Structures are given as C-alpha cells and as structure tokens.
Amino acid sequence: MPKKPKFPYLVGSKWTAQQQTWGWRHFQVVNRKNQGKWVFAEMVASCDPNVRFWLNAQQLKDRALWQPGWKSLAEIAQMERE
C-alpha cells in the first residue's frame, strides 16, 4: 500500500497570517518541496507577487500563526477573543 502524502492539497491553498509577515497577511501556496521527512511550502503574498518565502508546512497547522483561507481583520479579531 503506497504511503499517504503529507499535505496533499497544499499547492493552491490560501492562508492568513495572524501577524503581518513581510508587510502582508494574505498568502497563497504556489509550490511545495519535499526534503527528507519535511515538507516546505512556497508562500506568495496575494497583493504583492514579489513577496515570497519558503515555510515549513508543519507551521500552517499552528492556528496561533496561520488560519486557513483569507480572513478579514474583523474575523481575526473575533478569533483572538474566543
């Protein structure tokens, strides 16, 4: 039985950073890279395609750092209050 890939729907997914990252909050995954047991995601800011960086995809599971989808500032503030 083949091994299940980690993060199968990573490319194309959209994320909101809880804190501004490189001046932006909304990012999309445009590429992935497997290195040994680690999976990395190339993040690109939705408003500035020149802002891009690689991130260990495991960090996307940390809701204190990242939220799935693009959230408004009001939605982010409400999540912090809960």
DAJOGI-V48425 format. One record per backbone hydrogen bond with DSSP energy under -1.0 kcal/mol. CO is the residue of the C=O (numbers start at 0). NH is the residue of the N-H. If there is no record, write none. Layout:
BEGIN
co:nh
CO:NH
CO:NH
END
This chain:
BEGIN
co:nh
6:9
9:12
12:28
13:68
14:26
15:66
20:23
23:20
24:16
25:45
26:14
27:43
28:11
30:41
32:39
34:37
37:34
38:56
39:32
40:54
41:29
42:52
43:27
47:50
50:44
52:42
54:40
55:58
56:59
57:60
58:61
61:64
61:65
64:17
66:15
71:75
72:76
73:77
74:78
75:79
76:80
77:81
END
